[in-house]
């Protein structure tokens, strides 16, 4: 598909929105970013100067405001919509399940209905950011697009609801909808509410604070990729002639413990572990300084032990590849936080 299309990106202030906006601008697209609070967008995240050329626009809109959302779609008539906005913090979803459902499940359905009602079915292509959480705890087995989905928390349930409804709109109403089932992906733009960024921020500042890093389950394993790579996958998936669903994953997983070790290694420190379970402590192997402690308050109810995804379909049909490996991702995040 060679036509230069305008794009609407919800959740533009998040890590995925930043990388995707920069990619789209680099391809000559007109980009409209939507967020509840557009003041949170950091223009330094855009490598190009395209926003100063009149092709980058920010719109304040709450996804729960159906009329405002519909009016924006009607005014912009985007060729592509990337729905990245979400309440994606699992502990928050457990505390506020109704709000999570409204943003993650109901809002995407409103987008689908708006596309149809405005007569944009043959014009607008929709990307929905799904999550590996929809599979539930698969016991570490490699997951594909055909794997059984058994969501276990409000966040996963809301994402699964959107996924199921999108299948109906695509098959029964003819909408061009792609679900990108995104496994864990991180970057220097990741919110500090997530464990990966919590680790890199703590490691970067520890020489100044002296406070040990407190974490929950060190043995939890995730398939971690770079958000920049996954943004490229989103764009590639909407350039196909026929819509389909794709897993974006690296195909390998690593533990929180490994993430911690690599993060400290980026600052020249080596972790020595002592104890087990809730009593496990990580010390600086050279100085004996306490670096890491386990705190049961951070253990998540109904936690998933391990995730790993099979992205062979995206690799074959989209020619997509993750470009940043796990060690490179962790090092990039730590060095970025140190520079700040």
Secondary structure in CASP SS format (residue, H / E / C, confidence):
PFRMAT SS
TARGET T0000
AUTHOR 0000-0000-0000
METHOD secondary structure of the structure
MODEL  1
X C 1.00
X C 1.00
X C 1.00
X C 1.00
X C 1.00
X E 1.00
X E 1.00
X E 1.00
X E 1.00
X E 1.00
X C 1.00
X C 1.00
X C 1.00
X C 1.00
X H 1.00
X H 1.00
X H 1.00
X H 1.00
X H 1.00
X H 1.00
X H 1.00
X H 1.00
X H 1.00
X H 1.00
X H 1.00
X H 1.00
X C 1.00
X C 1.00
X C 1.00
X E 1.00
X E 1.00
X E 1.00
X E 1.00
X E 1.00
X E 1.00
X C 1.00
X C 1.00
X H 1.00
X H 1.00
X H 1.00
X C 1.00
X C 1.00
X H 1.00
X H 1.00
X H 1.00
X C 1.00
X C 1.00
X C 1.00
X C 1.00
X H 1.00
X H 1.00
X H 1.00
X H 1.00
X C 1.00
X C 1.00
X E 1.00
X E 1.00
X E 1.00
X E 1.00
X E 1.00
X C 1.00
X C 1.00
X C 1.00
X C 1.00
X C 1.00
X H 1.00
X H 1.00
X H 1.00
X H 1.00
X H 1.00
X H 1.00
X H 1.00
X H 1.00
X H 1.00
X H 1.00
X H 1.00
X C 1.00
X C 1.00
X C 1.00
X E 1.00
X E 1.00
X E 1.00
X E 1.00
X C 1.00
X C 1.00
X C 1.00
X C 1.00
X C 1.00
X C 1.00
X H 1.00
X H 1.00
X H 1.00
X H 1.00
X H 1.00
X H 1.00
X C 1.00
X H 1.00
X H 1.00
X H 1.00
X H 1.00
X H 1.00
X H 1.00
X H 1.00
X H 1.00
X H 1.00
X H 1.00
X H 1.00
X H 1.00
X H 1.00
X H 1.00
X H 1.00
X H 1.00
X H 1.00
X H 1.00
X H 1.00
X H 1.00
X H 1.00
X C 1.00
X C 1.00
X C 1.00
X C 1.00
X C 1.00
X C 1.00
X C 1.00
X E 1.00
X E 1.00
X E 1.00
X E 1.00
X E 1.00
X E 1.00
X E 1.00
X H 1.00
X H 1.00
X H 1.00
X H 1.00
X C 1.00
X C 1.00
X C 1.00
X C 1.00
X C 1.00
X C 1.00
X C 1.00
X E 1.00
X C 1.00
X C 1.00
X C 1.00
X C 1.00
X C 1.00
X C 1.00
X C 1.00
X C 1.00
X C 1.00
X C 1.00
X H 1.00
X H 1.00
X H 1.00
X H 1.00
X H 1.00
X H 1.00
X H 1.00
X H 1.00
X H 1.00
X H 1.00
X H 1.00
X H 1.00
X H 1.00
X H 1.00
X H 1.00
X H 1.00
X H 1.00
X H 1.00
X H 1.00
X H 1.00
X C 1.00
X C 1.00
X E 1.00
X E 1.00
X E 1.00
X E 1.00
X E 1.00
X E 1.00
X E 1.00
X C 1.00
X C 1.00
X E 1.00
X E 1.00
X C 1.00
X C 1.00
X C 1.00
X C 1.00
X C 1.00
X C 1.00
X C 1.00
X C 1.00
X H 1.00
X H 1.00
X H 1.00
X H 1.00
X H 1.00
X H 1.00
X H 1.00
X H 1.00
X H 1.00
X H 1.00
X H 1.00
X H 1.00
X H 1.00
X H 1.00
X H 1.00
X C 1.00
X C 1.00
X C 1.00
X E 1.00
X E 1.00
X E 1.00
X C 1.00
X C 1.00
X C 1.00
X C 1.00
X C 1.00
X E 1.00
X E 1.00
X C 1.00
X C 1.00
X E 1.00
X E 1.00
X H 1.00
X H 1.00
X H 1.00
X H 1.00
X H 1.00
X H 1.00
X H 1.00
X H 1.00
X H 1.00
X H 1.00
X H 1.00
X C 1.00
X C 1.00
X C 1.00
X C 1.00
X C 1.00
X C 1.00
X C 1.00
X C 1.00
X E 1.00
X E 1.00
X E 1.00
X C 1.00
X C 1.00
X C 1.00
X C 1.00
X C 1.00
X E 1.00
X E 1.00
X H 1.00
X H 1.00
X H 1.00
X H 1.00
X H 1.00
X H 1.00
X H 1.00
X H 1.00
X H 1.00
X H 1.00
X C 1.00
X C 1.00
X C 1.00
X C 1.00
X C 1.00
X E 1.00
X E 1.00
X E 1.00
X E 1.00
X C 1.00
X C 1.00
X H 1.00
X H 1.00
X H 1.00
X C 1.00
X E 1.00
X E 1.00
X E 1.00
X E 1.00
X C 1.00
X C 1.00
X C 1.00
X C 1.00
X C 1.00
X E 1.00
X E 1.00
X E 1.00
X E 1.00
X E 1.00
X C 1.00
X H 1.00
X H 1.00
X H 1.00
X C 1.00
X C 1.00
X C 1.00
X C 1.00
X C 1.00
X C 1.00
X C 1.00
X E 1.00
X C 1.00
X C 1.00
X E 1.00
X C 1.00
X C 1.00
X H 1.00
X H 1.00
X H 1.00
X H 1.00
X H 1.00
X H 1.00
X C 1.00
X C 1.00
X C 1.00
X C 1.00
X C 1.00
X C 1.00
X C 1.00
X C 1.00
X H 1.00
X H 1.00
X H 1.00
X H 1.00
X H 1.00
X H 1.00
X H 1.00
X H 1.00
X H 1.00
X H 1.00
X H 1.00
X H 1.00
X H 1.00
X H 1.00
X C 1.00
END
